Amino acid sequence: MQWLSLSIWLPVVCGALLLTLGKPQQAGLVRWLALLAALVSFAVTLPLITGFDVGSAALQFTESHLWIERFNVRYALGVDGISVWFVLLTAFITIIVVVAGWEVIEERVNQYMGAFLILSGLMVGVFAAVDGLLFYVFFEATLIPMYLIIGVWGGPRRVYAAFKFFLYTLAGSLLMLLALLYLYFQSAKVTGVGSFDILAWHQLPLPMNAQTLLFFAFFAAFAVKVPMWPVHTWLPDAHVEAPTGGSVVLAAIMLKLGAYGFLRFSMPITPDAAHAYAPFVIALSLIAVIYVGLVAMVQKDMKKLVAYSSVAHMGFVTLGFFIFNPLGVAGGLVQMIAHGFVSGAMFLCIGVLYDRVHSREIADYGGVVNTMPKFAAFAVLFAMANCGLPGTAGFIGEWMVILGAVQMNFWIGALAATALIFGAAYSLWMVKRVYFGAVANDNVKQLTDLNSREFWMLGTLAIAVIAMGVYPKPFTDVMNASVDQLLRHVAVSKLQ
């Protein structure tokens, strides 16, 4: 069974079919069909992890078919320990997003649900593609449904935010396309046959000047997507204007596409340049961790606060990757998965409040625990996970990255560890002002606690956050062999 193709095309086809059900009286049917499609799409990803050989670093569940014969472009798929968990995470988050929009989205329900299902399949394609051009097609195609999600169902400044998101990410990606074309022609010089095979590019000898140009071409595409400081400014606008489901997918999955690109392209294809410019990437990562953490502390809008905290947390990911040791790289991957659960949950919590009060301003709340005790329990748990409380998913990756950084250089580790302090500061200060204390106003006094749909949605994520925090071994076992192989490969020079 071709599980990867099913994981990609099942949600895409189902999403496209939902677009045909546009009558208002069909909205209820659309919701149930979207949920069924999301559940089945998640189910077909499960064999990828149950049948995964954790002792192998090779690509598994591979598929390869000739796509564009003239240019030797192949429809080639495969997952290893680095990518397989992100396929499952994408399908899992899609279920949560469908449930989150169940009652909130009342107009163009079919287009909303269809856009998320199509986006889910395209993002799985990014993680599964092992042909460079196929990767690029999926990578760019994800922009279209997210652009529409922000631009159609977003807030008052949605068109501005959607354009900013699209232009920032597209501009960086065009440089990546040039890099892919260079590698295609370079492989033709070396082997006689041009190829877009990413694994073949991993073995391609390259001079240092070419590696440097390729490294920064890839860096332009992936740094914007992560996003790294200083090209992060599109993210707070996109988060603030996006509907709740859009913010969840953006934080939980789409930011990971850029970080994943570093592991699949930048480090193995240009290892000498990656080592040479690692201090530059580490410096940008530390600025994101420290400076952007401080920026988060002064935000008045809850969504902006969590958006800036995402930039800081993703700074941990890029820091872990470019310290080039097993703890750092594995820690960065664990942090990506944990951030998917935690940030997605925090945006859902903000969405729950916004649906009731129609405000994201921290000053408009206070004492929410008095009227929504069940909700407040979930919200505080996710805030604690966001600031790295031991026993939650948020702690594991950050701790591994800090340990890996200390192995490399004590002062880099010490600077990275300040993120735990800043994370606690902005997360707990928001908790204090929004949830604790006396009831602040009539809006808070009239709040009603979680309904069964919201309880299920947040409860599922709470189980994931705690389970990963208490027992992360299944996640690390899957990625260890692939991480070790990547680091052995990156340690070998490719200079001609």
C-alpha positions in Angstrom: 0.0 0.0 0.0 1.3 3.4 -0.9 0.7 5.1 2.4 2.5 8.3 1.6 0.5 9.0 -1.5 -2.7 8.3 0.4 -1.6 10.7 3.1 -1.1 13.4 0.6 -3.9 13.0 -1.9 -6.7 11.8 0.3 -7.2 15.1 2.1 -6.5 17.1 -1.1 -9.2 15.2 -3.1 -11.7 15.3 -0.2 -11.0 19.0 0.2 -11.6 19.6 -3.5 -14.9 17.6 -3.4 -16.1 19.7 -0.5 -15.7 22.8 -2.6 -18.6 21.5 -4.7 -21.0 21.6 -1.7 -21.5 25.3 -1.5 -25.2 25.7 -0.6 -25.9 27.1 2.9 -28.2 24.2 3.8 -25.3 21.8 3.1 -23.1 23.4 5.8 -23.9 20.7 8.4 -23.1 17.9 5.9 -19.9 19.7 5.0 -18.7 19.8 8.6 -19.3 16.1 9.1 -17.7 15.1 5.8 -14.7 17.3 6.6 -14.3 15.6 10.0 -14.6 12.2 8.4 -12.0 13.1 5.8 -9.6 14.4 8.5 -10.0 11.3 10.6 -9.5 8.9 7.6 -6.5 11.0 6.5 -5.0 10.7 10.0 -5.7 6.9 10.0 -3.7 6.4 6.8 -0.7 8.0 8.4 -0.6 5.6 11.3 1.0 2.7 9.4 3.9 5.0 8.7 4.8 5.0 12.4 3.6 1.4 13.4 5.6 0.0 10.5 8.6 2.2 10.9 12.0 0.5 11.4 13.6 2.7 14.1 17.0 1.1 13.7 17.3 2.3 10.0 18.4 5.7 8.8 17.3 4.9 5.3 14.2 6.4 3.6 11.2 4.2 4.2 7.8 3.8 2.5 9.4 5.0 -0.7 7.6 5.6 -4.0 9.1 6.7 -7.3 7.5 7.3 -10.6 8.8 9.3 -13.6 6.9 12.6 -13.7 8.6 15.0 -16.3 10.7 12.7 -18.4 12.6 15.4 -20.3 14.1 16.9 -17.2 14.3 13.6 -15.2 11.8 14.9 -12.6 10.3 12.1 -10.5 7.3 11.9 -8.2 9.5 10.5 -5.5 8.4 10.1 -1.9 9.9 8.7 1.3 10.2 9.4 5.0 13.0 8.9 7.5 13.2 9.4 11.3 13.5 13.2 10.7 10.3 13.6 8.7 7.9 10.8 9.7 6.5 12.4 12.9 5.7 15.6 11.0 3.4 13.7 8.6 1.4 12.4 11.6 1.5 15.8 13.3 0.0 17.5 10.2 -2.8 15.0 9.9 -3.5 15.2 13.7 -3.6 19.0 13.8 -6.0 19.0 10.8 -8.6 17.1 12.9 -8.3 19.7 15.7 -8.7 22.5 13.2 -11.9 21.1 11.7 -13.4 20.7 15.1 -12.3 24.2 16.1 -14.1 25.8 13.2 -17.3 23.7 13.7 -19.6 26.4 15.2 -17.4 29.5 14.6 -17.3 29.4 10.7 -20.8 30.1 9.4 -20.1 31.5 5.9 -18.4 29.6 3.1 -18.1 26.6 5.3 -17.3 24.3 2.4 -14.5 26.5 1.2 -13.0 26.9 4.7 -13.0 23.2 5.4 -11.8 22.4 1.9 -8.9 24.8 2.1 -7.6 23.2 5.3 -7.9 19.7 4.0 -6.0 20.7 0.8 -3.4 22.5 2.8 -3.0 19.4 5.0 -2.2 17.2 2.0 0.2 19.7 0.5 2.1 20.1 3.8 2.5 16.3 4.1 3.9 16.4 0.5 6.6 18.8 1.7 7.7 16.4 4.4 7.5 13.4 2.1 9.1 14.7 -1.1 12.6 13.5 -2.0 12.7 15.1 -5.4 13.8 18.7 -5.4 11.3 20.0 -7.9 8.4 18.1 -6.3 9.5 19.5 -2.9 9.4 23.1 -4.4 5.9 22.5 -5.9 4.5 21.4 -2.6 6.4 24.1 -0.6 5.0 26.9 -2.8 1.5 25.4 -3.2 1.0 25.6 0.6 1.0 29.4 0.3 -2.3 29.4 -1.8 -4.8 27.9 0.7 -3.2 29.7 3.7 -3.3 33.0 1.7 -7.0 32.4 1.2 -7.6 31.3 4.8 -6.1 34.6 6.1 -7.5 36.8 3.4 -11.1 35.5 3.4 -11.8 34.5 7.0 -9.4 36.8 8.8 -9.7 40.0 10.8 -10.1 43.7 9.7 -6.6 43.9 8.3 -6.7 40.4 6.7 -5.9 41.5 3.1 -2.7 43.3 4.3 -1.6 40.4 6.4 -2.3 37.9 3.7 -0.3 39.9 1.1 2.6 40.3 3.5 2.6 36.6 4.3 2.5 35.7 0.6 5.2 38.2 -0.6 7.7 37.5 2.2 7.6 33.7 1.8 7.4 33.8 -2.1 10.4 36.2 -2.4 12.7 33.9 -0.4 11.5 30.8 -2.2 12.5 32.2 -5.6 16.1 32.1 -4.6 15.6 28.5 -3.6 14.3 27.7 -7.1 17.5 29.2 -8.5 19.5 26.9 -6.2 17.6 23.9 -7.2 18.2 24.6 -10.9 21.9 25.1 -10.3 22.1 21.7 -8.5 20.3 20.1 -11.4 22.8 21.4 -14.0 25.7 20.7 -11.7 24.6 17.1 -11.3 24.4 16.8 -15.1 28.1 17.9 -15.3 29.2 15.4 -12.7 27.1 12.3 -13.7 26.1 13.2 -17.3 22.4 13.1 -16.4 20.7 16.1 -14.7 18.7 15.0 -11.6 16.5 16.6 -9.0 17.1 13.7 -6.6 17.7 15.2 -3.2 19.7 12.2 -2.0 22.0 12.5 -5.1 22.5 16.1 -4.3 23.7 15.1 -0.8 26.7 13.4 -2.5 27.4 16.1 -5.1 30.9 17.6 -4.7 30.7 21.5 -4.7 33.4 24.2 -4.4 33.2 26.6 -1.4 31.9 29.6 -3.4 29.1 27.6 -4.8 28.3 26.1 -1.4 28.1 29.6 0.1 25.7 30.9 -2.6 23.6 27.8 -2.3 23.5 28.0 1.5 22.3 31.6 1.5 19.7 30.9 -1.3 18.3 28.1 0.8 18.6 30.3 3.9 16.5 33.0 2.3 13.7 30.6 1.7 13.8 28.7 5.0 14.7 31.6 7.4 11.6 33.5 6.3 9.4 30.4 6.7 10.7 29.6 10.2 10.7 32.7 10.7 14.1 33.8 12.0 14.9 37.3 13.2 14.9 39.8 11.4 12.6 38.4 8.7 9.9 37.5 11.3 7.7 40.6 11.0 5.1 39.0 8.8 4.2 36.4 11.4 2.6 38.5 14.1 0.4 40.2 11.5 -0.6 36.9 9.9 -1.4 35.4 13.3 -3.4 38.4 14.5 -5.5 38.6 11.4 -5.9 34.8 10.7 -8.9 32.9 12.0 -8.2 30.6 14.9 -7.7 27.5 12.7 -5.3 29.5 10.5 -3.2 30.5 13.5 -3.1 26.9 14.7 -1.9 25.4 11.4 0.5 28.3 10.8 2.2 27.8 14.2 1.9 24.1 14.5 2.9 23.0 11.0 3.8 25.7 8.5 6.7 27.2 10.5 8.2 23.7 10.6 8.5 23.6 6.8 11.4 26.0 6.9 13.2 24.3 9.8 12.8 21.0 8.0 14.3 22.5 4.9 17.5 23.2 6.8 17.9 19.5 7.6 17.0 18.3 4.2 18.8 20.9 2.0 21.1 23.4 3.7 23.1 21.1 6.0 23.6 17.9 3.9 24.0 19.6 0.5 26.3 22.5 1.6 28.1 21.0 4.7 31.2 23.2 4.5 29.2 26.4 4.2 26.9 25.2 6.9 29.8 24.8 9.3 31.4 28.1 8.1 28.2 30.1 8.7 26.9 28.3 11.7 28.1 31.1 14.1 26.0 33.5 12.0 22.9 31.3 12.3 23.5 30.7 16.0 23.8 34.5 16.6 20.4 35.1 14.8 18.9 32.2 16.8 20.0 33.7 20.1 18.7 37.1 19.1 15.3 35.4 18.4 15.4 33.6 21.7 16.4 36.6 23.8 15.2 39.8 22.0 12.0 38.5 20.6 11.2 37.0 24.0 11.5 40.5 25.5 9.3 41.8 22.7 6.7 39.2 23.7 6.6 40.5 27.2 5.3 43.9 26.2 2.4 42.8 24.0 -1.1 43.8 24.8 -2.7 41.4 22.3 -2.7 37.8 23.4 -2.3 36.5 19.8 0.7 38.8 19.2 2.2 37.6 22.5 1.9 33.9 21.4 3.1 34.8 17.9 6.3 36.4 19.2 6.8 33.5 21.6 6.7 31.2 18.5 9.6 33.1 16.9 11.5 32.7 20.2 10.8 29.0 20.4 11.7 28.4 16.8 15.0 30.2 17.6 15.7 27.2 19.8 15.1 24.9 16.8 17.6 26.6 14.5 20.1 26.9 17.4 19.9 23.2 18.0 20.4 22.3 14.3 23.5 24.4 13.9 25.4 23.3 17.0 26.0 20.1 15.1 25.7 17.5 17.8 23.1 14.8 18.4 21.5 16.4 21.4 21.1 19.7 19.6 19.6 18.3 16.4 17.3 15.8 18.1 16.3 18.5 20.6 15.4 20.8 17.8 13.2 18.2 16.2 11.5 17.4 19.5 11.0 21.1 20.1 9.3 21.3 16.6 6.8 18.6 17.5 6.2 20.0 21.0 5.8 23.5 19.7 3.2 22.1 17.3 1.1 20.8 20.3 1.7 23.7 22.6 1.4 26.7 20.3 -1.6 25.2 18.6 -3.3 24.7 22.0 -2.5 28.3 23.1 -4.1 29.8 19.9 -7.1 27.6 20.4 -7.5 28.9 24.0 -7.3 32.5 22.7 -9.9 31.5 20.1 -12.3 30.2 22.8 -12.1 33.5 24.6 -12.4 35.5 21.4 -15.6 33.6 20.3 -17.2 34.7 23.6 -15.9 38.3 24.1 -14.7 39.2 20.6 -11.5 40.7 22.0 -7.9 39.5 22.2 -6.7 42.4 24.4 -5.3 41.2 27.7 -6.8 44.3 29.4 -10.3 43.2 28.5 -10.1 40.1 30.7 -9.3 39.3 34.3 -10.6 36.6 36.7 -11.6 34.2 33.9 -11.0 31.3 36.3 -14.0 32.3 38.3 -16.5 31.8 35.4 -14.6 29.3 33.3 -12.7 27.0 35.7 -12.4 24.0 33.3 -11.1 26.2 30.5 -8.7 28.1 32.8 -7.2 24.7 33.9 -6.4 23.9 30.3 -5.1 27.4 29.5 -2.8 27.4 32.5 -1.4 24.0 31.6 -0.6 25.1 28.1 1.0 28.3 29.3 3.2 26.3 31.7 4.2 24.1 28.8 4.9 27.2 26.7 7.5 28.3 29.3 9.1 24.9 29.5 7.6 23.3 32.7 9.2 19.9 33.4 6.7 17.1 32.7 5.3 18.9 29.7 6.2 18.7 26.0 7.6 22.2 26.1 10.5 21.2 28.4 12.0 18.3 26.6 13.2 19.9 23.4 14.5 23.1 25.0 16.4 21.1 27.6 18.0 18.9 25.0 19.0 22.0 22.9 20.5 23.7 26.0 22.5 20.6 26.9 23.7 20.3 23.3 24.7 24.0 23.3 26.6 23.7 26.6 28.5 20.7 25.1 29.5 23.1 22.3 30.1 26.3 24.3 29.0 27.0 27.8 28.1 30.7 27.1 25.9 29.8 24.1 24.1 27.3 26.4 23.8 30.0 29.1 22.3 32.5 26.7 19.9 30.0 25.3 18.8 29.1 28.9 17.6 32.7 29.4 14.7 31.8 27.2 13.2 29.7 30.0 13.2 32.9 32.2 11.7 35.1 29.5 9.2 32.4 28.5 8.1 32.1 32.1 7.8 35.9 32.4 5.6 36.6 29.4 3.5 33.4 29.8 2.8 33.7 33.5 2.2 37.4 33.3 -0.5 36.8 30.7 -2.0 34.0 32.9 -2.0 36.4 35.9 -3.8 39.2 34.1 -6.2 37.1 32.1 -7.2 34.2 34.3 -6.5 35.0 37.9 -7.8 37.6 40.4 -11.3 38.9 40.8 -13.8 39.1 37.9 -12.7 42.3 36.1 -15.8 43.3 34.1 -19.3 42.3 33.0 -18.0 40.5 29.9 -16.0 38.1 32.1 -18.9 37.7 34.5 -21.1 36.5 31.7 -18.7 33.9 30.3 -19.8 30.3 30.0 -17.4 27.4 30.5 -16.3 24.9 27.8 -18.9 23.0 25.8 -18.2 19.4 25.0 -16.7 20.1 21.6 -14.2 22.6 23.1 -13.4 20.3 26.0 -12.6 17.4 23.7 -10.5 19.6 21.5 -8.4 21.0 24.3 -8.4 17.8 26.3 -6.9 15.9 23.3 -4.0 18.4 23.1 -3.5 18.3 26.9 -3.0 14.5 26.8 -0.5 15.0 23.9 1.4 17.7 25.8 1.6 15.7 29.0 2.3 12.3 27.4 5.2 13.7 25.3 6.6 15.5 28.4 6.4 12.5 30.6 7.5 9.9 28.0 9.4 11.4 25.0 11.2 8.1 24.2 9.0 7.0 21.2 9.7 10.4 19.5 13.5 10.3 20.1 13.9 6.6 19.3 12.4 7.2 15.8 14.7 10.1 14.9 18.0 9.0 16.5 19.3 6.8 13.6 18.5 9.5 11.0 20.0 12.3 13.1 23.3 10.3 13.6 23.5 9.6 9.9 22.9 13.3 9.0 25.6 14.4 11.4 28.1 11.9 10.1 27.4 13.1 6.5 27.7 16.8 7.5 31.0 16.2 9.2 32.6 15.2 5.8 33.8 17.9 3.5 32.4 18.1 -0.1 35.0 20.5 -1.4 36.4 19.5 -4.8 
